[in-house]
């Protein structure tokens, strides 16, 4: 029997993501409201247009804190409405559509490299533009975009009400997850330490993003956010003191008790901290765990607040876009996306295919690197679309237009929310029939519409494979090496700050950046496993392990937190910083090499 290639096994793997029934309920209700209003008003077409906005909001919904939900739900909705308006204003003129797609693809490509929310906004802007190109030219240009915005309001209100009804729950879960990952690290053996250290990096990045990064100002003393920020600061000391071997079990048990107390918001719960060890090597770990277990710790007098004031979101976005314009990797990706989508729109405009925008949408979803490699997306999109079209045909054949199709659309939206995060093929499987039903609210079209969507998918996948993969292969080395080099340079800056006695706020900001860079590299290496022709990744894995060990070593040398100004051996920090910069320079020249541990 022929062995299944490794890249294909990674591609079709179903992730074990638990079903969040609150997401399912909000997605179903959010879809039901605009469709039901359209049916009751005997204007199902307008109800379907508003349901597109509900669908967009359902895809962006999450269990994040209310600030994250507000940004994640509102900004992509605005991007989608702008895209729909721009696509409609082209009036069906072929060259205007091609030029519009090229400009929007270039802007979307640059925005997608800034951050998570900007990436989602850029994607929905691009998809809204593609859908807008297929809209009929008769209605006023503002009607569908406005309905798109209004359609997402019910789900937005439900999501924000859920977040405000449980204030701080998402932040507590994120911090508790980071604490549990550190407990696992304390139990790591020689064979599992590297993998568990990777998980700590990802969990710390998620916790920083949830508790700290999305805030516009430092939290007030005594609030849940301030206490959680203090927990993260103490957790850094536990990570720095964690030995590269299995620690005594009572330390991991104590850390897990802290995680349970954090998630339950039981700050006064006593934690059974182990008695002080007589072993000199375990004394830093004992002190760090004891500090982590202290409930509701406030910053001592004279200490710098953990969260410095941050620029406004508009200023941060402008600075990030300016940096991306000078970034050759970001420009290369944006140009690659622009060429692929321009070619797709040229085929759609000058062929006799129905102008639905599905072809451009397919290419956009396949080529975008944040969504996986091109071969992986081709396989999953083809499988999901074929299965989704079959489901759509079955629903169209069984359910007559009206309330029966409304019920089918609501059920499919709930299934989309339940299983879309497990695999992209499952997401496409439930997405395709929902879009097919929304595109024909009156039930006037026959099976030709699903067949046309299937043809668009086949042509779009072919364009993405030829233009975006064979003729213009993704420079995976540049993406990984560039991010690794940025991580090395950030750790070197951290070493410089330690050497010069930097304040706690500066060190905390640098640690946040480092955790984000290392998590991005880790995500990229996982993504590249789905590319059959990716370069050997072991050298990059070694460099990532070196960087993670280096930041652990540097932090363990610093007397942070409760003991005033950080201090570190100047010679060790200077030598390690110089070595990290040399490695960053080699990585930018695409010359990685296997390296020993900084221990």
C-alpha positions as CSV (number, residue, x, y, z in Angstrom):
1,X,0.0,0.0,0.0
2,X,1.3,3.4,-1.0
3,X,2.2,5.5,2.1
4,X,0.3,8.8,2.4
5,X,2.8,11.7,2.0
6,X,3.5,13.6,5.2
7,X,2.3,16.9,3.8
8,X,-1.0,15.4,2.8
9,X,-1.5,13.9,6.3
10,X,-0.9,17.3,7.9
11,X,-3.3,18.8,5.4
12,X,-6.3,16.6,6.0
13,X,-5.7,16.2,9.8
14,X,-8.8,17.1,11.8
15,X,-7.9,19.2,14.8
16,X,-9.5,18.3,18.1
17,X,-11.2,21.6,18.8
18,X,-14.1,21.4,21.3
19,X,-17.5,22.7,20.2
20,X,-18.3,26.1,21.7
21,X,-22.1,26.0,21.9
22,X,-22.3,29.7,22.6
23,X,-20.7,30.4,19.2
24,X,-23.1,27.9,17.6
25,X,-26.1,29.6,19.2
26,X,-25.0,33.1,18.3
27,X,-24.3,32.1,14.7
28,X,-27.7,30.5,14.2
29,X,-29.6,33.3,15.8
30,X,-27.6,35.9,14.0
31,X,-28.4,34.3,10.7
32,X,-32.1,33.7,11.6
33,X,-32.9,37.4,12.4
34,X,-32.2,39.0,9.0
35,X,-33.6,36.0,7.0
36,X,-36.8,36.0,9.1
37,X,-37.2,39.7,8.8
38,X,-36.8,39.4,5.0
39,X,-39.5,36.7,4.9
40,X,-41.9,38.6,7.1
41,X,-41.5,41.8,5.0
42,X,-41.9,39.7,1.8
43,X,-38.4,41.0,0.7
44,X,-36.3,37.8,0.9
45,X,-33.7,39.3,-1.4
46,X,-32.9,42.1,1.0
47,X,-33.0,39.6,3.9
48,X,-30.4,37.5,2.1
49,X,-28.2,40.5,1.5
50,X,-28.3,41.3,5.3
51,X,-27.7,37.6,6.0
52,X,-24.3,38.0,4.2
53,X,-23.3,40.4,7.0
54,X,-24.6,38.0,9.6
55,X,-22.5,35.3,8.0
56,X,-19.4,37.5,8.0
57,X,-19.9,38.3,11.7
58,X,-20.4,34.6,12.5
59,X,-17.1,33.7,10.9
60,X,-15.3,36.4,12.9
61,X,-17.0,35.7,16.2
62,X,-15.0,34.3,19.1
63,X,-14.8,33.9,22.9
64,X,-12.3,36.7,23.2
65,X,-12.6,39.7,25.6
66,X,-15.1,42.3,24.7
67,X,-12.5,44.7,23.3
68,X,-11.1,42.0,21.0
69,X,-14.6,41.0,19.9
70,X,-15.6,44.6,19.2
71,X,-12.6,45.2,17.0
72,X,-12.7,41.7,15.4
73,X,-16.4,42.0,14.6
74,X,-16.7,45.7,13.6
75,X,-13.6,46.3,11.5
76,X,-14.0,43.3,9.1
77,X,-17.7,44.3,8.7
78,X,-16.6,47.7,7.7
79,X,-14.0,46.2,5.3
80,X,-16.6,44.0,3.8
81,X,-19.1,46.8,3.3
82,X,-16.4,49.0,1.6
83,X,-15.5,46.1,-0.6
84,X,-19.1,45.5,-1.7
85,X,-19.5,49.2,-2.5
86,X,-16.3,49.4,-4.5
87,X,-17.2,46.2,-6.5
88,X,-20.7,47.5,-7.2
89,X,-19.4,50.9,-8.4
90,X,-17.4,49.3,-11.2
91,X,-20.7,48.9,-13.1
92,X,-19.6,45.7,-14.7
93,X,-16.9,47.3,-16.7
94,X,-14.1,44.7,-17.3
95,X,-11.0,46.9,-17.1
96,X,-12.4,48.8,-14.1
97,X,-13.0,45.5,-12.3
98,X,-9.4,44.3,-13.1
99,X,-7.9,47.6,-11.9
100,X,-10.0,47.6,-8.7
101,X,-9.0,44.0,-7.8
102,X,-5.3,44.8,-8.4
103,X,-5.4,47.8,-6.1
104,X,-7.5,46.1,-3.3
105,X,-5.3,43.0,-3.5
106,X,-2.1,45.1,-3.0
107,X,-3.6,46.9,0.0
108,X,-5.0,43.7,1.4
109,X,-1.7,41.9,1.0
110,X,0.2,44.6,3.0
111,X,-2.5,44.9,5.7
112,X,-2.6,41.1,6.2
113,X,1.0,41.1,7.5
114,X,0.3,43.7,10.3
115,X,-1.6,41.6,12.8
116,X,-4.5,39.3,13.5
117,X,-7.4,41.9,13.3
118,X,-5.9,43.7,10.3
119,X,-5.4,40.4,8.6
120,X,-9.1,39.5,9.0
121,X,-10.1,43.0,7.9
122,X,-8.0,42.8,4.8
123,X,-9.4,39.4,3.9
124,X,-13.0,40.5,4.3
125,X,-12.3,43.6,2.3
126,X,-10.9,41.5,-0.5
127,X,-13.8,39.0,-0.3
128,X,-16.4,41.8,-0.2
129,X,-14.8,43.3,-3.3
130,X,-15.0,39.9,-5.1
131,X,-18.7,39.5,-4.1
132,X,-19.5,43.1,-5.1
133,X,-18.2,42.5,-8.6
134,X,-21.0,40.0,-9.1
135,X,-23.9,42.2,-7.8
136,X,-26.5,43.4,-10.3
137,X,-26.1,47.0,-11.2
138,X,-29.8,47.9,-10.8
139,X,-30.1,48.6,-7.0
140,X,-28.5,51.7,-5.5
141,X,-24.8,51.3,-4.8
142,X,-25.3,51.8,-1.1
143,X,-28.1,49.3,-0.5
144,X,-26.2,46.0,-0.3
145,X,-23.3,47.4,1.7
146,X,-25.7,49.0,4.2
147,X,-27.7,45.8,4.6
148,X,-24.4,43.9,5.0
149,X,-23.5,46.2,8.0
150,X,-27.0,46.0,9.5
151,X,-27.2,42.2,9.1
152,X,-24.2,41.7,11.4
153,X,-25.6,43.9,14.2
154,X,-27.7,41.2,16.0
155,X,-24.8,38.8,16.3
156,X,-22.5,41.6,17.4
157,X,-24.9,42.6,20.1
158,X,-25.2,39.0,21.2
159,X,-21.5,38.4,21.3
160,X,-20.7,41.7,23.2
161,X,-23.5,41.0,25.7
162,X,-22.0,37.5,26.3
163,X,-18.6,39.1,26.9
164,X,-19.9,41.8,29.2
165,X,-22.0,39.3,31.1
166,X,-18.8,37.4,32.0
167,X,-16.2,40.2,32.4
168,X,-12.7,39.0,32.5
169,X,-13.5,35.4,31.7
170,X,-11.5,35.3,28.5
171,X,-8.5,37.0,30.1
172,X,-8.6,34.5,33.0
173,X,-8.8,31.6,30.6
174,X,-5.8,32.8,28.6
175,X,-3.6,33.4,31.6
176,X,-4.7,30.1,33.1
177,X,-3.7,28.4,29.9
178,X,-0.3,30.0,30.0
179,X,0.1,28.9,33.7
180,X,-0.8,25.3,32.8
181,X,1.6,25.2,30.0
182,X,4.4,26.2,32.4
183,X,3.3,23.4,34.8
184,X,3.7,21.0,31.9
185,X,7.1,22.4,31.3
186,X,8.2,21.8,34.9
187,X,7.3,18.1,34.3
188,X,9.1,17.9,31.0
189,X,11.8,15.3,30.4
190,X,14.8,15.6,28.1
191,X,12.8,14.3,25.2
192,X,9.7,16.5,25.7
193,X,11.3,19.8,27.0
194,X,11.7,21.4,23.6
195,X,8.1,20.7,22.5
196,X,6.7,21.9,25.8
197,X,8.8,25.0,25.6
198,X,7.2,25.7,22.3
199,X,3.8,25.4,23.8
200,X,4.8,27.9,26.6
201,X,5.8,30.4,23.9
202,X,2.5,30.1,22.1
203,X,0.5,30.3,25.4
204,X,2.4,33.3,26.6
205,X,1.9,35.1,23.3
206,X,-1.9,34.4,23.5
207,X,-2.0,35.6,27.0
208,X,-0.1,38.8,26.3
209,X,-2.3,39.4,23.3
210,X,-5.5,38.9,25.3
211,X,-4.6,40.7,28.5
212,X,-2.1,43.4,27.4
213,X,-1.8,44.1,23.7
214,X,-5.4,45.0,23.0
215,X,-5.6,47.6,25.7
216,X,-5.3,51.3,25.0
217,X,-4.0,52.2,28.5
218,X,-2.7,50.5,31.6
219,X,-5.4,48.9,33.8
220,X,-6.4,50.6,37.0
221,X,-4.9,49.1,40.2
222,X,-7.1,46.5,41.8
223,X,-8.8,45.5,38.6
224,X,-8.8,41.9,37.2
225,X,-6.6,43.0,34.3
226,X,-4.0,44.4,36.7
227,X,-4.0,41.2,38.8
228,X,-3.7,39.1,35.6
229,X,-0.8,41.3,34.3
230,X,0.9,40.7,37.7
231,X,0.4,37.0,37.3
232,X,2.0,37.1,33.9
233,X,5.0,39.1,35.3
234,X,5.4,36.5,38.0
235,X,5.0,33.6,35.5
236,X,8.0,34.9,33.5
237,X,10.1,34.4,36.6
238,X,8.9,30.8,36.9
239,X,9.8,30.2,33.2
240,X,13.2,31.6,33.8
241,X,13.8,29.4,36.8
242,X,12.4,26.2,35.2
243,X,15.2,23.6,34.9
244,X,15.9,21.9,31.6
245,X,14.9,18.6,33.4
246,X,12.0,17.3,35.4
247,X,11.4,19.4,38.5
248,X,9.9,17.9,41.7
249,X,6.2,17.1,41.1
250,X,5.0,19.4,44.0
251,X,6.1,22.5,42.0
252,X,4.0,21.5,39.0
253,X,1.1,20.7,41.3
254,X,1.3,24.2,42.9
255,X,1.4,25.9,39.5
256,X,-1.7,24.0,38.4
257,X,-3.4,25.1,41.6
258,X,-2.6,28.7,40.6
259,X,-4.1,28.1,37.1
260,X,-7.3,26.7,38.6
261,X,-7.5,29.7,41.0
262,X,-6.9,32.2,38.1
263,X,-9.6,30.6,35.9
264,X,-12.1,30.5,38.7
265,X,-11.2,34.0,39.8
266,X,-10.6,32.7,43.3
267,X,-7.8,35.0,44.2
268,X,-7.9,34.3,48.0
269,X,-7.6,30.5,47.5
270,X,-4.6,29.2,49.4
271,X,-2.0,27.5,47.3
272,X,0.1,24.7,48.7
273,X,3.6,25.9,47.9
274,X,6.3,23.3,48.5
275,X,8.7,23.9,51.4
276,X,12.0,25.6,50.6
277,X,14.4,23.1,49.0
278,X,17.9,22.6,50.3
279,X,19.2,22.2,46.8
280,X,20.8,25.4,45.6
281,X,19.6,24.8,42.0
282,X,15.9,24.7,43.1
283,X,15.9,27.9,45.2
284,X,15.1,30.3,42.3
285,X,12.3,28.0,41.3
286,X,10.9,27.9,44.8
287,X,11.0,31.7,45.1
288,X,9.3,32.1,41.7
289,X,6.5,29.7,42.4
290,X,5.9,31.2,45.8
291,X,5.7,34.7,44.2
292,X,3.3,33.3,41.6
293,X,1.0,31.9,44.3
294,X,0.6,35.2,46.0
295,X,-3.0,36.3,45.3
296,X,-3.9,39.8,44.1
297,X,-0.3,41.0,44.1
298,X,0.1,44.8,43.5
299,X,3.1,46.6,42.2
300,X,5.5,47.6,44.9
301,X,6.1,51.3,45.5
302,X,8.5,52.8,43.1
303,X,8.2,50.0,40.5
304,X,7.4,50.7,36.9
305,X,3.9,49.7,35.9
306,X,3.8,46.5,33.8
307,X,1.7,48.1,31.0
308,X,3.1,51.3,29.5
309,X,0.9,53.7,27.6
310,X,0.4,52.6,24.0
311,X,-0.2,54.7,20.8
312,X,-3.7,54.9,19.4
313,X,-4.8,52.1,17.1
314,X,-4.8,54.4,14.1
315,X,-1.2,55.4,14.8
316,X,-0.2,51.8,15.4
317,X,-1.7,50.8,12.1
318,X,-0.1,53.7,10.2
319,X,3.3,52.8,11.7
320,X,2.9,49.1,10.9
321,X,1.9,49.8,7.3
322,X,4.8,52.2,6.8
323,X,7.1,49.4,8.1
324,X,5.6,46.9,5.7
325,X,6.1,49.1,2.7
326,X,9.8,48.9,3.4
327,X,9.7,45.2,4.1
328,X,10.8,43.1,1.0
329,X,9.1,39.9,2.3
330,X,5.7,41.7,2.8
331,X,6.0,43.5,-0.6
332,X,6.8,40.2,-2.3
333,X,3.8,38.5,-0.9
334,X,1.5,41.5,-1.7
335,X,2.7,41.5,-5.3
336,X,2.3,37.8,-5.6
337,X,-1.3,38.1,-4.3
338,X,-2.0,41.0,-6.7
339,X,-0.7,39.1,-9.8
340,X,-2.8,36.0,-8.9
341,X,-6.0,37.9,-8.3
342,X,-5.5,40.2,-11.4
343,X,-5.1,37.1,-13.5
344,X,-8.2,35.6,-12.0
345,X,-10.3,38.7,-12.5
346,X,-9.1,38.9,-16.1
347,X,-10.3,35.4,-16.8
348,X,-13.6,36.1,-15.1
349,X,-14.2,39.4,-17.0
350,X,-13.2,38.3,-20.5
351,X,-14.7,34.8,-20.4
352,X,-18.4,33.8,-20.6
353,X,-18.4,32.6,-17.0
354,X,-21.2,33.9,-14.7
355,X,-19.7,37.0,-13.0
356,X,-20.3,35.9,-9.4
357,X,-16.9,36.8,-7.9
358,X,-16.5,33.2,-6.8
359,X,-13.5,32.6,-9.0
360,X,-11.6,35.6,-7.5
361,X,-12.7,34.6,-4.0
362,X,-11.3,31.1,-4.6
363,X,-7.9,32.4,-5.7
364,X,-7.8,34.8,-2.7
365,X,-8.5,32.1,-0.2
366,X,-6.0,29.6,-1.7
367,X,-3.1,32.0,-2.2
368,X,-3.1,33.8,1.1
369,X,-0.2,32.3,3.2
370,X,-1.8,33.0,6.5
371,X,-4.5,30.4,5.6
372,X,-2.0,27.7,4.7
373,X,0.2,26.7,1.8
374,X,-1.2,26.6,-1.7
375,X,-1.1,22.8,-2.1
376,X,-2.9,22.4,1.2
377,X,-5.6,24.9,0.4
378,X,-6.1,23.4,-3.1
379,X,-6.8,20.0,-1.6
380,X,-9.0,21.1,1.2
381,X,-10.9,23.7,-0.9
382,X,-11.6,21.1,-3.7
383,X,-12.8,18.5,-1.2
384,X,-14.9,21.0,0.7
385,X,-16.4,22.6,-2.3
386,X,-17.4,19.4,-4.0
387,X,-19.0,18.1,-0.9
388,X,-20.6,21.5,-0.2
389,X,-22.1,21.7,-3.7
390,X,-23.6,18.2,-3.2
391,X,-25.2,19.3,0.1
392,X,-26.4,22.5,-1.6
393,X,-28.0,20.6,-4.4
394,X,-29.7,18.3,-1.9
395,X,-31.1,21.2,0.0
396,X,-32.3,22.9,-3.1
397,X,-34.0,19.7,-4.3
398,X,-35.7,19.0,-1.0
399,X,-36.4,22.4,0.6
400,X,-38.7,24.8,-1.2
401,X,-38.0,28.5,-1.2
402,X,-39.2,30.3,1.9
403,X,-39.1,29.2,5.5
404,X,-37.8,25.7,4.8
405,X,-34.7,27.2,3.2
406,X,-34.3,29.7,6.0
407,X,-34.3,26.8,8.5
408,X,-31.7,24.9,6.4
409,X,-29.5,28.0,6.2
410,X,-29.7,28.5,10.0
411,X,-28.8,24.9,10.7
412,X,-25.9,24.9,8.2
413,X,-24.6,28.2,9.9
414,X,-24.7,26.5,13.3
415,X,-22.7,23.5,11.9
416,X,-20.2,25.9,10.3
417,X,-19.6,27.5,13.8
418,X,-19.3,24.1,15.4
419,X,-16.8,22.4,13.1
420,X,-15.2,25.1,10.9
421,X,-12.1,25.5,13.2
422,X,-11.2,21.8,13.0
423,X,-10.2,21.8,9.3
424,X,-10.5,24.1,6.3
425,X,-12.3,21.4,4.3
426,X,-15.0,21.2,6.9
427,X,-15.3,25.0,6.8
428,X,-15.7,25.0,3.1
429,X,-18.1,22.1,3.2
430,X,-20.6,24.1,5.3
431,X,-19.8,27.5,3.8
432,X,-20.6,26.5,0.2
433,X,-24.2,25.5,0.7
434,X,-24.9,28.6,2.9
435,X,-23.6,30.9,0.1
436,X,-25.5,29.0,-2.5
437,X,-28.8,29.4,-0.6
438,X,-28.2,33.1,0.1
439,X,-27.4,33.7,-3.6
440,X,-30.9,32.3,-4.5
441,X,-33.4,33.4,-1.9
442,X,-36.3,33.2,-4.3
443,X,-35.6,29.7,-5.4
444,X,-35.7,30.7,-9.1
445,X,-32.3,29.2,-10.1
446,X,-31.9,25.5,-10.8
447,X,-28.9,23.3,-10.4
448,X,-26.9,25.5,-12.9
449,X,-25.8,27.8,-10.0
450,X,-24.1,25.1,-7.9
451,X,-22.5,23.8,-11.1
452,X,-21.2,27.2,-12.0
453,X,-19.7,27.6,-8.5
454,X,-18.0,24.3,-8.8
455,X,-16.6,25.3,-12.2
456,X,-15.4,28.6,-10.7
457,X,-13.6,26.7,-7.9
458,X,-11.8,24.4,-10.4
459,X,-10.7,27.3,-12.5
460,X,-9.6,29.3,-9.5
461,X,-7.6,26.5,-8.0
462,X,-5.9,26.0,-11.4
463,X,-5.0,29.7,-11.6
464,X,-3.7,29.7,-8.0
465,X,-1.6,26.6,-8.6
466,X,0.0,27.8,-11.8
467,X,0.4,31.5,-11.1
468,X,0.8,31.4,-7.3
469,X,2.8,28.2,-7.0
470,X,4.5,27.0,-10.2
471,X,5.3,30.3,-11.8
472,X,5.8,32.3,-8.6
473,X,6.6,29.9,-5.8
474,X,6.2,31.2,-2.3
475,X,9.6,32.1,-0.8
476,X,9.3,30.0,2.3
477,X,12.9,30.5,3.3
478,X,12.5,34.3,3.3
479,X,9.4,34.1,5.5
480,X,10.9,31.7,8.0
481,X,14.4,33.1,8.0
482,X,13.2,36.7,8.2
483,X,11.0,36.0,11.2
484,X,13.7,34.0,12.9
485,X,16.2,36.8,12.3
486,X,13.7,39.3,13.8
487,X,13.4,37.1,16.9
488,X,17.1,36.8,17.3
489,X,17.5,40.6,17.0
490,X,14.7,41.1,19.6
491,X,16.5,38.8,22.0
492,X,19.7,40.6,21.4
493,X,18.0,43.9,22.3
494,X,16.7,42.2,25.4
495,X,20.3,41.2,26.3
496,X,21.4,44.8,25.7
497,X,18.7,46.1,28.0
498,X,19.7,43.7,30.7
499,X,23.4,44.7,30.3
500,X,22.5,48.4,30.7
501,X,20.2,47.8,33.6
502,X,17.0,48.6,31.7
503,X,13.8,49.3,33.6
504,X,11.0,46.7,34.1
505,X,8.7,48.3,31.6
506,X,11.2,48.1,28.8
507,X,12.1,44.5,29.6
508,X,8.4,43.6,29.6
509,X,7.7,45.2,26.2
510,X,10.7,43.3,24.8
511,X,9.5,40.0,26.2
512,X,6.1,40.5,24.7
513,X,7.7,41.2,21.3
514,X,9.9,38.1,21.6
515,X,7.1,35.8,22.5
516,X,5.1,37.1,19.5
517,X,8.1,36.6,17.1
518,X,8.8,33.1,18.4
519,X,5.1,32.1,18.2
520,X,5.0,33.4,14.6
521,X,8.0,31.3,13.6
522,X,6.5,28.3,15.3
523,X,3.2,28.8,13.4
524,X,5.0,29.2,10.1
525,X,7.0,26.0,10.5
526,X,3.8,24.1,11.3
527,X,2.2,25.7,8.2
528,X,5.1,24.6,6.0
529,X,4.6,21.0,6.8
530,X,1.6,21.0,4.3
531,X,3.9,22.0,1.4
532,X,5.2,19.0,-0.5
533,X,8.3,20.9,-1.8
534,X,9.2,22.9,1.3
535,X,12.9,23.2,2.2
536,X,14.2,20.9,5.0
537,X,13.0,22.5,8.2
538,X,15.3,20.9,10.8
539,X,17.8,23.7,10.6
540,X,15.1,26.2,11.3
541,X,13.7,24.1,14.1
542,X,17.2,24.1,15.7
543,X,17.4,27.9,15.3
544,X,14.0,28.3,17.0
545,X,15.0,26.0,19.9
546,X,18.2,28.1,20.2
547,X,16.2,31.3,20.4
548,X,13.8,30.0,23.0
549,X,16.6,28.6,25.1
550,X,18.5,31.9,24.8
551,X,15.6,34.0,26.1
552,X,15.1,31.5,29.0
553,X,18.8,31.8,29.8
554,X,18.8,35.5,29.7
555,X,15.7,35.9,31.8
556,X,17.1,33.5,34.4
557,X,20.2,35.7,34.8
558,X,18.0,38.7,35.6
559,X,16.9,39.4,39.2
560,X,13.5,40.7,38.0
561,X,10.2,41.5,39.7
562,X,10.4,41.7,43.4
563,X,14.0,42.7,43.8
564,X,14.2,46.1,42.0
565,X,16.4,46.9,39.0
566,X,17.4,44.0,36.9
567,X,21.0,42.9,36.9
568,X,22.9,40.5,34.8
569,X,26.5,39.5,34.1
570,X,27.6,42.1,31.5
571,X,30.0,39.8,29.7
572,X,27.5,37.0,29.3
573,X,24.8,39.3,28.0
574,X,27.2,41.1,25.7
575,X,28.5,37.8,24.2
576,X,25.1,36.3,23.8
577,X,23.7,39.4,22.2
578,X,26.6,39.5,19.7
579,X,26.2,35.9,18.8
580,X,22.4,36.4,18.3
581,X,23.1,39.3,15.9
582,X,25.5,37.2,13.9
583,X,23.0,34.4,13.6
584,X,20.3,37.0,12.5
585,X,22.7,38.3,9.8
586,X,23.2,34.7,8.5
587,X,19.5,34.0,8.5
588,X,18.8,37.1,6.5
589,X,21.3,35.8,3.9
590,X,19.5,32.4,3.9
591,X,22.4,30.6,5.5
592,X,21.1,28.8,8.6
593,X,23.3,26.3,10.3
594,X,22.8,23.9,13.1
595,X,23.9,25.4,16.4
596,X,24.5,24.1,19.9
597,X,22.4,25.2,22.8
598,X,23.4,28.5,24.5
599,X,23.6,26.5,27.8
